[in-house]
Amino acid sequence: MSNFSENYFSNIKIESIIDYQKGYAFPSSEYVEDGHPIVRVKDFTTDSVNEETEKKISPSAVEKYSRFALKAKDLSLIHISE
């Protein structure tokens, strides 16, 4: 009798099925009071993003960091080691 997982699952590298990009640790010197929100790992909750703790960057910095912008249907995988 064959194993269920052998028939329905296979081990693959995630990079082979998705476009993968690591995040970026924005320097705190880039934070401004009013601007474009950025999402940090600590801003994630169980089911959303805590807008009260998120930081912002200036509109002029948005283009500089555009490759890190989240888009519709993006998936964010977060790994936290303790």
N, C-alpha and C positions, 0 to 999 in steps of 0.2 A: 504494500500500500504506500503510495507516495505522500509526502509531506505537503500540506496545504500551501505553506509559504513557498515551497519550491515550484509549485504550479502557477502561482498568482503574483509572486513578487520576485524581484531580482535586485541585486546590489549594483547600484550605479552611482557615479559621481554626480552630484547635483549640478555641477558646471556643464554637464553634457545635455541638460534639458532646459536650463534657464540662463539668462544673462545675469551674471553675478558681479556685484561690486561691493567692496567694503565701504563702511561709512567714513565719516571724517570728524575728528575732534576739533570743533571750531575754537579758535583762541578766544578767551574771555574778553580780550581787548577789542574784539569785533562786536561785542554786544552793545545794543543801543536800547533806549527806552521805547521808542516808537519805530517800527520797521517791519520786516518780513519775519514771521515766526520760523524757528528751526526746531526740530524734534530731537531731543537727546534721549538716551536709553532711560534715564531716570524719569522722564516725562510720561512714559507708557504706564497705563494702569491695566487692570485685568481685561478691559474691553474698549479702551479708548486712549486718548492722549489728554493729559492734564494740562489744560491751557493756562492755569494759574502759575505753573512752574516753568513753562516754556520760556526760552530766551528769544530775542529778536536780533536780526542783523540789518544793517542799513540797506536801503534800496540799491545803492551803488555796489554793495558787496554781493547782491543776489546773482549778478551775471558771473562774477568771479567764481562762485561756488555752484553754478547751475548744474553741473554734472551730478551733484548730490541731491537734487530736488526730487522729492517723492511725486510720483504721477499716479493717476487713476489706475487701479488694479495692481499697483506695486505690492509686493509682499516684503515685509520687514522681519527678518529673523534676528533674534537677539539672544546673545549668549552672555550670561553673567556668571563669573566664577567668584566663589566666596572663599 
